Amino acid sequence: MVNALEIVMGIFLNAAALSEIVSVISGSPEALKQKRFVTLTLAVGFLLGVITECMRNSNMPALIIFALGFMLSYAAFILTVPEKRKLSEKKR
């Protein structure tokens, strides 16, 4: 039962990470600073979930779901970081 709930939790958190990616892509550049913290926190949480599942070595589907969530939230975080070219062009 605990394993099933852990998998369901991971699926819903992955949906949240995917919605953050969509929000970052379609959002305004001014809101990216606020989104950066949220996506970084999601990525750290998923990474801790992956480490926990590796240490327990009990629930492989949950490990895969947490790893997918980490990749999604890390991708959303990378999308919030401005490009260096754009920053250097603004300074000139």
Protein Blocks (a to p, Z undefined) as FASTA:
>chain_A
ZZmmmmmmmmmmmmmmmmmmmmmmmmcfklmmmmmmmmmmmmmmmmmmmmmmmmnomamm
lmmmmmmmmmmmmmmmmmmpccfklmmmmmZZ
